[in-house]
Structure formats: C-alpha cells, structure tokens
Amino acid sequence: MYARIYKEKKSATQSAPFEGRWILEFIPNPEGVYVSGTMNWNASTDVNKQIKLKFDTVDAAKSYAAEHGVTIIFESEESLNSKKITKKSYLENFK
C-alpha cells in the first residue's frame, strides 16, 4: 500500500495565520479499477482512496505509516494545491 504525506493548505475564507495539519492520503491501487457493467462507469474495489488521515506533526504521520506497513512515495512541506502568486499592478493587465 502506498501513500503520500503533505501539509494541509489554508482555506480561502481564512484570514488569520494558519498552521496546517499533515495529511496522509492513500494512493489507489490501479489493479482494482474496472468498468461497471450496468452504467459503464469507472468503479474500484479499493476503498483506501477515500481515506485521508490528519496528523499534528509529520513524524506522527511517518510513524503511523511505518507501523501499518504503508510506503510513503511523496512527502512535501508545501501543499499539493499550492500556486505561485506573482504580484502585479492592475495596469499590467492591459499591456
């Protein structure tokens, strides 16, 4: 079983400083994916892709993974959804 660990990002509605928790998210097994015969939808027998565990520290997430035999393949200090924001003036929109 494989998982990735990353830091939770701040919600768009929060203005206060944010100390995000660490998230351990399981990566789905591609062997369990099939096409449902009734509706022709993609289905899966792997329910671990629905699980996200939250930890206060990265060490707690790593120790949980070690205890349960989970291999960590991605670890990031930044959020997976982080975006680089470049500051520019309103006038630069029309150049």
N, C-alpha and C positions, 0 to 999 in steps of 0.2 A: 504494500500500500504506500502511495506517495502523497506528499502534502507540501504546501508552501506556507511560509510564515511572512507576514507583512504587518505594517503598522496601520491602524485604523485612521482614516482621514477625518478632518473636521467637516461637519455638516455646513451647508451653505447658509443656514439660518443662525449659526452661532457667531457671535462677535467676540466673545471672551477668549482668552488664551486656552488652548486645548492640549491636553496630554492624552493622546490616543492610546488605546489598549492594543495589544498584539493579537493578531488573528491567525489561527491555524486552520487552513482550508484544505480539505482533501481534494485530490485531483481524480476525476472519474476514470475508471478503467475502460479503455476503448473496446475491449473484448465483450463487454456486456451490452453494447448498443445494438439494437435491431429495429426493424421497421414493423410496426404493429399491423397485423393483417386486417383488422376491422376498419381503421380510419386512415391507414397509410401514414401515420405519424411516427417520428423517431421516438423510440422508447428505450429504457435502460433497466437492467436488473441491479445496477449498482446504486444503492441509496446513500452511500457516503458522500456523494457530490452535493447533497442537501445540507451537510453539516458544516458549521463554522463555529469553532471553539474560540472563546476570548480569554486572554490571559493578561495579567498586570505587567509581567516582565517577559522578555524574550527568553530568559533562562528557564522560566516555568514552562513555556511552550516547548522548548527543546527537551526538557526532562520528561514531559508528557509523551512526546514523540518517541523518545528512547525507551520508555517503559512499555509502550504499546507496539513497538516494532514498526514504527512509521518512518520512512525515509524522507528526509527533507531535501527537496531539489531546488527550492528558491527561497532566499531569505533577503529581505530588503528593509532598510531603515526608512525608506520612503514608501508611500502608498502606491499601489499598483495603478491607481487612477490619477496620479499626480500630473500636473500640467505645468509647463514653464510659462510664466506670465511675463511678457515684455511690456514695460511702461512706455506709453507714447501719448502724444497730445491729440486732442480732437482734430486739429488741423491736418495731421498726418493721414487721416482717413481719406482726404481728398487730393492727395498728391499722386 
